Amino acid sequence: MIKQQLIHTDYQPLVDKIEYYFAQSDIVLHDARNIIKEVDFNNEMLVVKSYKQLSWFRGFIYTYLKKSKAWRAYEYGLKIAEFTPKVVARIEYFQPLLTKSYLICYKCEADFNMQAPLFKDHPEKQIIFIKFAEFIYQLHQNNILHQDLSPGNILIKKNQLGYEFKIIDINRMNFKILNLQQRAKNFNKLWADDIDLGVILKAYAKLAKFDEVSFVQLGVKYNQQNKARKTRKRKIKQVLGLW
């Protein structure tokens, strides 16, 4: 059984033959647990994400207990269309459990992602940090919480008005009114140093009218806790020979 959702019937030929189009593309954007490629369809460049083949256990979970990652990314993409590349379709294959799924979206013509100002000393990083704080504040004011807000999931494009941001990898989202602690904690996966993170948090605090000193301290604390947790996990995996 195949389940499909798409924004327009114009894309039905692509959706029906997504495995063929995906296999034919040699433009690989990401190749790890999931594979992301650019696909040319009717002279339009789209981005297709192929989610990792599921084990029977995860297939059971995503068939009967939880929405699949492709389903969530598609539905969330429609819900936060202003903040993410426009979604086109989702395709899921069941045999009878979910085994394979795809997400199709428009290509975002980004110049770089958040790794550039955080780790590569971008010449305008201070400006980018302030604009990024404004972007996240806008998300939060719209009750949007991206639960995997890592540098690689934040796309940036420079335009005449400054910098434009989009978030990707949006299958882990939450939609609710956020308190101060939840807002500060949302920056914890940036892996930024304390100084750079402080610039971002201070700019955010100004917009939210929070006490700047305490908000920066709180955000830095959450970021350091996340780094320590990741470091512990890495060391454990090294000891067990899994790294």
N, C-alpha and C positions, 0 to 999 in steps of 0.2 A: 504494500500500500504506500502511496505517495501523498503527502499533504503539501499544499502550496498556498501561499498568499502573495499577491503582487499588487502594485499600485495602479497598474494599467495593463490592459490586454495587449498593448504593443509589445510588451516584454514576454508574452506567452511562448513564442518560439525559443527564446533563450532559456526560459525556465524549464521547458519540456526537454531540452537537450543540454542541460547544464553540465553534466559530466563530460560530454563531448567537448563543449567550449572550454571547460576548465582544463582538460587534458591537452588541448591544442595550444593553449597559451604558454609561452616561455618567458613571460615577464613576471618574475617572482618577487614580491615585495617582502615576504616574510615566510620562513620555512623552519618551523620548530614543532611545537605540539600541534598547532594548527597551521595551515598553509594559506597564504593570501596571494592572489594573482590579479593582474590587470587582464581584463577580457575585452576584446573588440567585438561589439555587437552593432551591426548596422552603422558602422563608422562612428560609434560612440564608445569611449573608453569607460568601462565600469570596473569596480573592484569586487572580487568574489572571494569570500572567506569559506574555506572548506574546514569544517570542524573535525577534530580527531575522531577516528573510528571508535565507537563505543564498545566496551566489554558488555557481556550479557547483564552484569549487575547494574552498571550505569544505564544500560539500555532499559532495564526494568524501571529504574528510578525515573528516567526522563519520559517514559511511556505512560506510567500510571501515577507517579507521585509528584513530579515537578514539571514545569514547563522547560523545554529544551533551551539551550543557549541561543540557538538561532531564532526560536520563537520569541524569547525575551528581547533579544537585540532588535528584531523587526518591530515588535509592538512598542518598545521604548523609543525606537527611532522615530516612529510616527508621533509619539507623545512629546518628544523634545526636538522636533524637526529644526528649530532655530539654532540649536547648539551642536548638531552633529551632522556629518555627511548624510544626504538624503537617502533613505532606504528605498530599495526597489522591490525586493522579493525575498522570501524564505522558502526553502525546499527541504522536506524531511522524508527519509526513507525508512519504512518499517517492515520487518521480516520475521515475526510480527512485532518484535520490539524495535525501538528506534536504533538504527545502526549508523546512519550517516546523515549529515545536514549541511546546508549551504546558506549563506547570507549574501545578498547582492546589494550594493549601494553605489551611488554616484562617486566618482573620483574627486577627492578634495585636493585642489592644487595648492598644497601647503609648501612653504619654502623650507621649513624645518620643524622639528618638534621641540618639546621643552628641554630636551637634553642639551641643546645648543647653548642656551643662556646659563644653564645650571652647571654644565661640565666642560664647556669649550670656550668659556670667556668671550661670549658674543659682545661686540662693541657697544651695543645698545641694551645690554642685559638689564640695567636698572629701569629703563623705560618699559621693557617687556614685563618685568616683575610687577610693576605698578598696574599695567594694563591687565595682566593675568589676574591680579587680585580683584580688579573690577569685574572680570569675567566670572570668576568663581562666586563673587558676591551676587551677581545677577542670577546665577544658577540657584544659589541658596534662597534668594528672595522668591524664586519660583518653586520653592519646595522640592528641589532636585538635588539628590545626593549621589554622586558617582563614587562607588565604593572601591574602585581600583584606579584612583587618580594618580597614576605613576607618570613619569616624564614622557615615556613613549606613547602614552595614550592621550597626549595633548598636542594637537597639530596647530601650527602657527603660520600665518601668511601676512606679509607686510602689504599694506595698501595705502591709498592716498590719505586716509584718516588715521593711520597708525598701524596697529596690529589687530588681526582678526584671529579668534581662537575657535577650535572645534574639538570636541571630545570623541574618542572612539573606544572600541571594546566595551560596549555599554550594556552587556548582559547582566551586570551586577549593579543595579540601581535601586534606590529607595526614594519614595516620594512622600514627604512629610514636612511639617513645620520643624525647623531645626533650632535647637537651643545653642547657647554660646559654646559649650563644650563640644558638641557635635560639629559645629562649624570649625573650631580650632583643630579638631582631630582629623578632619577631612584632608588636611595638608600633610599628613604623616607619612605618606608613601612617596613623597617627592625626592627623598634621599638627598636633600639639599644640605649644604653646610649651614651652621647657625646664623652666620651673617646674612647670607642670601635669603634664607627663610625668614629672617627677621624683617627684611625689607618688604617681603610679600605680606607677612602678617600685620605689620604696622600700617601698610596701605589699606588692607582689609578692615582693620580696626577703625580707621578714620571714617571709612564709608559706613560702617555699622554703628558708629558712635559708641564703641567699646573703649574701656580703658586700655590704652596702647601697651603699656608696660606689662600688665598682667596677661593680656591676650597673647602677646609675643612669647612670654614665658611659658604659657600653657601650650601653645602650638609647638614650640621647640621641645618641650618635654615629651609630647606625643611622638614627635619625629624621632627623638633619641631612643624612645622605648621601642619603636618599630625597627630601627637599625639594630638595636641590641638583640631583639627577637630573631631577626633574619640572620644575624651573625651566629647566634647559638644554633639555629637549625642547620646552617652550613657546616659548622664544626661537628655536629652530631653525624651529619651525612658523610663527612670526611672520615670520621672514626669508623663508621660502619662500611666504608668503601663504596658509598652510593654517590659520591660527588666526583 
